[in-house]
Amino acid sequence: EKTGKDPGKTRLEHSQIFVDFEENKKKRSFKRKMVLGITPNTKFVYSLKDPAKQDPSDCRQSPAFAGFCYCWNRFSDIINIRRAVFFMMTKNADKKREQMMMFSMDDMVPQNHMLRLIDKAINWNFIYDLVEEKYCPDNGRPSMDPVMLIKIPFIQYLYGIKSMRQTMKEIEVNVAYRWFLGLDMLDPVPHFSTFGKNYTRRFKDTDLFEQIFSKILEDCMKYKLVNTEQIFVDATHVKACANSKKMRKRVAHEQALWYEEELNKEIEKDRLAHGKKPLKKKDDNQPPASGGTGNDKDSISEELPEDVKTQKCSISDPESGWFRKGEHKHVFAYAVETACDKHGWILGYTVHPGNEHDSRTFKALYDKISKLNPQMVVADAGYKTPAIAHQLLEDGIQPLFPYTRPKTKEGFFGKHEFAYDEYYDCYICPGAHILTYSTTNRSGYKEYKSCGEHCAECQCLSKCTESKDHVKLITRHVWEEYMEVVEDIRHTIGNRQIYQLRKETIERIFGTAKEQHGFRYTQYVGKARMEMKAGLTFACMNLKKLAKILEKRGWNTARF
C-alpha cells in the first residue's frame, strides 16, 4: 500500500509473523511457510510494482504475498489461525440480549424496504374521508386509527400471510410492520379479532375496499403508467372456505341473461320478417328452492321433484359454487373476473360463484372497464359468444378472440362446408341441395332444414346426418354477422401477437397473486368478504408495482 506523503515508498506492518518464500525457477511457482504467532489484530500492507522494477529479495512485492495479505486483512476478525488451520468459531453470541440501547424506529427499517417504498408512494389520509361517516363525531370511546385498521389486512395480503391471527403475531416481532402501522416497540398490537369486528359493524355492505382499489388505480393513472387501449380479460377460481363433502341439493333456478331483453326483440323482429308469429312468453312460475336446516351434520336435502334440475349447494358457504373443470379437483370456489392493460396494471374485478360461466358474468366487469374507453378487448374462448361480440362491436370496441375448433362429429361435414346465401337466406350443402329457413327458436338461433326425400337419395348422406327422416339441420344465430366480423379481426395482421400477450399480462397477474399473495384459497365465508380480499389483494399488487417504478426513477414525478 502506498503511503500518503511518499507515493513511491512502501511499508509492511506486522506483529509476530514470519513468512518464508522459496522460488522454484523450474515450475515458476512459490512455496510459502507460515509459522505460529499471528494475532487477530495483525494488519498487513503490501505493494505490487512493475515486474521490471521489483526487487527479488523483497517479499512484499510478491503476488502470492499480496493475495495472502488481502485474505488476512479481510477475514482476520472472524478466523483464528492455529497450526496453519482455520477454525470458524465464535463464542458468547448471546451476550447482547439484555443490552439497553437508544435507537430510532426509522433507522431500523432499511431505505429500500418494500413497506417504506409503499408508504412513500401514496398518501394514506384519503382513508379518513372514506370512513368518516362510519364513526360518531361526539359520542363513544376513542377508536383505533382507521388508517392502521386498513393497513393491517394490507400487510396480510401483501406478504401472503394465511390468517389474521398469524398476521398479528408477525406484527409483534417485525420492526418494519410496526413502523408501517405507526407503532413503537412498546405499543401493544391490536387483537386479531379487531378488524373482523370493525368489518362487521362498519364496513359490511359498503364499497369501501373497492374505493380504496380505485384510489390507488387513479394514482397509477396520474403518473401516466396505465394504457387502456387494449384490455385483457380473464377469470380465475379461488377455493372457498367450504367442505366439499358437506352439501345439499337445491333447485337450479334459471339465471336471467344480461342480454335477454335485447335478444328477445331481435328474435321477434326476425320472426316477423319471415312471416312467423311471435313466441309466447315463458312461464316464470318456478318450483320453490329446497329448504335446509343449515346444520352441518345434516347434509341430506329435502325431497325434490324428479323432473326438477338441481345443483349442489355448500352448507358452510352457500354463496360459493361447485367448480368443475377438466381433471381439476371438484371443490366449492369463487370466480374472480379481472381486467388489466398490456403493462399488467389491474383495472377492475368482479366476484361470482364458481359454477357460473364467464360469458354470463362478463357484463358486470364490462360496465366498469367501458368507462376507460378501450379500443380492443382481448379474451379467451370462454367469451367468444354472439352476445359479447354484438355488445362490443355496437360500442365501437374490437373484440379479439382465439380460434375455436369445430364441434362437428368426426367423419361428418363441418358447418363451414355449408355455404350461406345471404340474398336468399338459405344454406347450400356439399351435395348442392338447399336448406331452407324453418323457424327461429327462443335461444336466438335460426333453423335451416333440408328436404328428407332429396337427402335420402344423396351419396353424401352418411357424412351429412344420422337422423331417421334424413333431414339435415343447420342453425345460425341472429347475431351471426357479428361473429363473422370477429373472425376478420382475428385474421388482421398483428392481432396474433397482441393475443399472445395474455400470458405476460392477465395470466401473470393470476400466477403472482396465487404464489405470493395467498390467492389460491380464502378463509372468509361469503361473497362480500371475498370481494374485500380480491380488492385489497389487487390494490396491493398495483401499489407495489407503482412504488418500485417510482423508486427506480428516483421519485422524480416531473418525468411523468
Secondary structure as GFF3:
##gff-version 3
##sequence-region A 1 560
A	DSSP	beta_strand	19	24	.	.	.	ID=ss1
A	DSSP	beta_strand	29	34	.	.	.	ID=ss2
A	DSSP	three_ten_helix	51	53	.	.	.	ID=ss3
A	DSSP	three_ten_helix	59	61	.	.	.	ID=ss4
A	DSSP	alpha_helix	63	75	.	.	.	ID=ss5
A	DSSP	beta_strand	80	82	.	.	.	ID=ss6
A	DSSP	beta_strand	85	87	.	.	.	ID=ss7
A	DSSP	alpha_helix	105	108	.	.	.	ID=ss8
A	DSSP	alpha_helix	114	121	.	.	.	ID=ss9
A	DSSP	alpha_helix	126	131	.	.	.	ID=ss10
A	DSSP	three_ten_helix	132	134	.	.	.	ID=ss11
A	DSSP	alpha_helix	146	158	.	.	.	ID=ss12
A	DSSP	alpha_helix	164	173	.	.	.	ID=ss13
A	DSSP	alpha_helix	175	181	.	.	.	ID=ss14
A	DSSP	alpha_helix	194	198	.	.	.	ID=ss15
A	DSSP	pi_helix	199	203	.	.	.	ID=ss16
A	DSSP	alpha_helix	208	222	.	.	.	ID=ss17
A	DSSP	beta_strand	230	239	.	.	.	ID=ss18
A	DSSP	beta_strand	247	251	.	.	.	ID=ss19
A	DSSP	alpha_helix	260	273	.	.	.	ID=ss20
A	DSSP	beta_strand	310	314	.	.	.	ID=ss21
A	DSSP	beta_strand	321	323	.	.	.	ID=ss22
A	DSSP	beta_strand	331	340	.	.	.	ID=ss23
A	DSSP	beta_strand	346	353	.	.	.	ID=ss24
A	DSSP	alpha_helix	358	369	.	.	.	ID=ss25
A	DSSP	three_ten_helix	370	372	.	.	.	ID=ss26
A	DSSP	beta_strand	376	378	.	.	.	ID=ss27
A	DSSP	three_ten_helix	381	383	.	.	.	ID=ss28
A	DSSP	alpha_helix	386	394	.	.	.	ID=ss29
A	DSSP	beta_strand	398	400	.	.	.	ID=ss30
A	DSSP	three_ten_helix	415	417	.	.	.	ID=ss31
A	DSSP	beta_strand	419	421	.	.	.	ID=ss32
A	DSSP	beta_strand	426	428	.	.	.	ID=ss33
A	DSSP	beta_strand	434	440	.	.	.	ID=ss34
A	DSSP	beta_strand	445	449	.	.	.	ID=ss35
A	DSSP	alpha_helix	452	456	.	.	.	ID=ss36
A	DSSP	alpha_helix	461	464	.	.	.	ID=ss37
A	DSSP	beta_strand	473	477	.	.	.	ID=ss38
A	DSSP	alpha_helix	480	490	.	.	.	ID=ss39
A	DSSP	alpha_helix	495	499	.	.	.	ID=ss40
A	DSSP	three_ten_helix	500	504	.	.	.	ID=ss41
A	DSSP	alpha_helix	506	516	.	.	.	ID=ss42
A	DSSP	alpha_helix	527	552	.	.	.	ID=ss43
A	DSSP	three_ten_helix	557	559	.	.	.	ID=ss44
###
